[in-house]
Amino acid sequence: MRKLLFNTLGLLIALSATFALSSFTTVTPEYYEGKWEVTVFDTPQGTATIPMRFETADGKTKGYFIEDASGTEKEMTSVSISGDNLVAYFNITGYDVYLSLVKKDEDVSRGSLMDMFNAEGKRVK
């Protein structure tokens, strides 16, 4: 009886540890790679959608965005990824801004622009 109790207790601890550790998985830079449509809500100019693209080479992530209808990509000043949080700095329409995004699911991330305007990124497939 005692052996059965210890085996059951061991199994419960192992299962609990597995579930607990799986909730702490971190996002790799590869999660953000590719094209994204980032919508910034309720700015003074209204809701805006900014096409963005991220790529990682040699452990460094770079970001690009399209500011206007010309379709010309501009490189972001800097992009950093820590855990599941991406922070990108760039100049758009004459303003130096930063965007912070956190993974929500495989194709959606949420965050803010300048900690003032809600933002949502959707992966372009």
C-alpha positions as CSV (number, residue, x, y, z in Angstrom):
1,M,0.0,0.0,0.0
2,R,2.8,2.4,0.9
3,K,4.6,1.7,-2.4
4,L,1.4,2.5,-4.4
5,L,1.0,5.8,-2.4
6,F,4.6,6.8,-3.2
7,N,4.2,5.9,-6.9
8,T,0.9,7.9,-7.2
9,L,2.4,10.8,-5.4
10,G,5.5,10.7,-7.7
11,L,3.3,10.6,-10.7
12,L,1.3,13.6,-9.5
13,I,4.4,15.7,-8.8
14,A,5.8,14.8,-12.3
15,L,2.6,15.8,-14.0
16,S,2.3,19.0,-12.0
17,A,5.9,20.0,-12.9
18,T,5.3,19.3,-16.6
19,F,2.3,21.5,-16.7
20,A,3.9,24.3,-14.7
21,L,7.0,24.4,-16.8
22,S,5.1,24.3,-20.1
23,S,3.4,27.6,-19.1
24,F,6.8,29.3,-18.9
25,T,7.9,28.7,-22.5
26,T,9.6,31.7,-24.0
27,V,9.1,33.0,-27.5
28,T,12.1,32.8,-29.8
29,P,12.9,35.6,-32.2
30,E,11.6,33.2,-35.0
31,Y,8.1,33.8,-33.7
32,Y,8.2,37.4,-35.0
33,E,9.9,36.6,-38.3
34,G,7.9,37.4,-41.4
35,K,5.3,39.9,-42.3
36,W,2.8,41.5,-39.9
37,E,-0.1,43.9,-40.1
38,V,0.1,46.0,-36.9
39,T,-3.0,48.0,-36.2
40,V,-2.7,51.0,-33.8
41,F,-6.1,52.0,-32.4
42,D,-7.5,55.4,-31.6
43,T,-4.5,57.7,-32.4
44,P,-5.2,61.4,-33.0
45,Q,-5.3,60.6,-36.7
46,G,-7.6,57.6,-36.2
47,T,-6.9,53.9,-36.3
48,A,-3.9,53.0,-38.5
49,T,-2.5,49.8,-39.9
50,I,1.2,49.6,-40.5
51,P,2.7,46.7,-42.5
52,M,5.9,45.4,-40.8
53,R,8.4,42.7,-41.4
54,F,10.9,41.2,-39.0
55,E,14.0,39.0,-39.8
56,T,16.7,37.5,-37.6
57,A,20.2,36.8,-38.8
58,D,23.2,35.9,-36.7
59,G,21.1,36.3,-33.6
60,K,20.2,40.0,-34.4
61,T,16.6,40.9,-35.2
62,K,15.9,43.7,-37.7
63,G,12.6,45.3,-38.5
64,Y,11.1,47.1,-41.5
65,F,7.9,49.0,-42.0
66,I,6.0,50.6,-44.8
67,E,5.0,54.2,-43.9
68,D,3.0,55.3,-47.0
69,A,1.3,54.0,-50.2
70,S,4.6,54.0,-52.1
71,G,5.3,50.5,-50.6
72,T,8.9,51.4,-49.8
73,E,10.2,49.6,-46.7
74,K,12.1,51.6,-44.1
75,E,14.4,50.0,-41.6
76,M,13.6,50.4,-37.9
77,T,16.1,52.0,-35.6
78,S,16.3,49.0,-33.4
79,V,14.4,45.8,-32.5
80,S,14.9,43.8,-29.3
81,I,13.2,40.6,-28.1
82,S,13.2,39.7,-24.5
83,G,11.1,36.7,-23.5
84,D,7.9,37.0,-25.4
85,N,8.1,40.8,-25.7
86,L,9.3,42.6,-28.8
87,V,10.2,46.3,-28.6
88,A,10.8,48.2,-31.9
89,Y,12.0,51.8,-32.2
90,F,11.4,53.7,-35.5
91,N,10.6,57.1,-36.9
92,I,7.2,57.4,-38.6
93,T,5.7,60.6,-40.0
94,G,8.4,62.6,-38.3
95,Y,7.9,61.1,-34.8
96,D,10.3,58.8,-33.0
97,V,8.1,56.1,-31.5
98,Y,8.4,52.6,-30.0
99,L,6.1,49.7,-30.3
100,S,5.8,46.9,-27.8
101,L,4.2,43.6,-28.7
102,V,3.6,40.4,-26.6
103,K,2.6,37.1,-28.1
104,K,-1.1,36.2,-27.6
105,D,-1.2,33.1,-29.8
106,E,0.6,31.7,-32.9
107,D,-0.7,34.5,-35.3
108,V,-1.6,37.4,-33.0
109,S,0.4,39.7,-30.7
110,R,-0.9,42.6,-28.6
111,G,0.7,45.6,-27.0
112,S,1.0,49.3,-27.4
113,L,2.6,52.2,-29.3
114,M,4.4,54.6,-26.9
115,D,2.4,53.0,-24.0
116,M,-0.5,55.2,-25.1
117,F,-2.3,53.5,-27.9
118,N,-3.4,49.9,-28.0
119,A,-1.8,47.8,-30.8
120,E,-2.5,44.4,-32.3
121,G,-0.2,42.6,-34.7
122,K,-1.6,39.9,-37.0
123,R,0.8,37.6,-39.0
124,V,0.3,37.9,-42.7
125,K,0.2,34.5,-44.3
